[in-house]
């Protein structure tokens, strides 16, 4: 990652991403599903699949994480 990218805020990074999604006319539901999938998969890698630790890091209950993974077909 470049130094310039690391210097910009998370808000600015998300703005760039969102602008790209809107330009490509990606429906909101698909964008949210993609974001949730990548977010959970990243947490899964970081915490080696430990759902209790993943849920804590994501700020949700473990059962909520389980249901979300099921809804997104991540299990």
C-alpha positions as CSV (number, residue, x, y, z in Angstrom):
1,X,0.0,0.0,0.0
2,X,1.3,3.4,-0.9
3,X,2.1,6.0,1.8
4,X,-0.5,8.4,0.2
5,X,-3.2,5.8,0.6
6,X,-2.3,5.2,4.2
7,X,-2.5,8.9,4.9
8,X,-6.1,9.4,3.8
9,X,-9.0,8.8,6.2
10,X,-11.3,5.8,6.2
11,X,-14.1,8.2,5.2
12,X,-12.1,9.3,2.1
13,X,-11.3,5.7,1.2
14,X,-14.9,4.8,1.4
15,X,-15.9,7.8,-0.7
16,X,-13.6,6.6,-3.5
17,X,-15.1,3.1,-3.4
18,X,-18.7,4.4,-3.2
19,X,-18.1,6.7,-6.2
20,X,-16.8,3.7,-8.2
21,X,-19.8,1.6,-7.2
22,X,-22.3,4.3,-8.2
23,X,-20.5,5.0,-11.4
24,X,-20.8,1.3,-12.2
25,X,-24.5,1.3,-11.2
26,X,-24.1,-1.5,-8.6
27,X,-27.4,-1.8,-6.7
28,X,-27.2,-1.0,-3.0
29,X,-28.2,-4.5,-1.9
30,X,-25.4,-6.0,-3.9
31,X,-22.9,-3.5,-2.7
32,X,-23.9,-4.2,1.0
33,X,-23.8,-7.9,0.5
34,X,-20.3,-7.7,-1.1
35,X,-19.1,-5.4,1.7
36,X,-20.5,-7.7,4.4
37,X,-19.0,-10.8,2.8
38,X,-15.5,-9.2,2.5
39,X,-15.7,-7.8,6.0
40,X,-16.6,-11.2,7.5
41,X,-14.0,-13.1,5.4
42,X,-11.3,-10.7,6.5
43,X,-12.2,-11.2,10.1
44,X,-12.3,-14.9,9.6
45,X,-8.8,-14.9,8.3
46,X,-7.5,-12.6,11.1
47,X,-9.1,-14.7,13.9
48,X,-8.6,-18.1,12.2
49,X,-12.3,-18.8,12.0
50,X,-13.0,-18.3,15.8
51,X,-16.5,-16.9,15.6
52,X,-16.5,-15.7,19.2
53,X,-13.5,-13.5,18.6
54,X,-14.8,-12.5,15.1
55,X,-18.1,-11.4,16.6
56,X,-16.4,-9.4,19.3
57,X,-14.2,-7.6,16.8
58,X,-17.2,-6.9,14.6
59,X,-19.3,-5.6,17.5
60,X,-22.1,-8.2,17.1
61,X,-23.3,-11.2,19.0
62,X,-22.0,-14.6,18.0
63,X,-25.4,-15.8,17.1
64,X,-25.9,-12.7,14.9
65,X,-22.6,-13.5,13.1
66,X,-23.8,-17.1,12.6
67,X,-27.1,-16.0,11.1
68,X,-25.3,-13.4,8.9
69,X,-22.9,-16.0,7.6
70,X,-25.8,-18.4,6.9
71,X,-27.7,-15.6,5.0
72,X,-24.6,-14.8,3.0
73,X,-23.8,-18.5,2.3
74,X,-20.4,-18.2,4.0
75,X,-20.6,-21.5,5.8
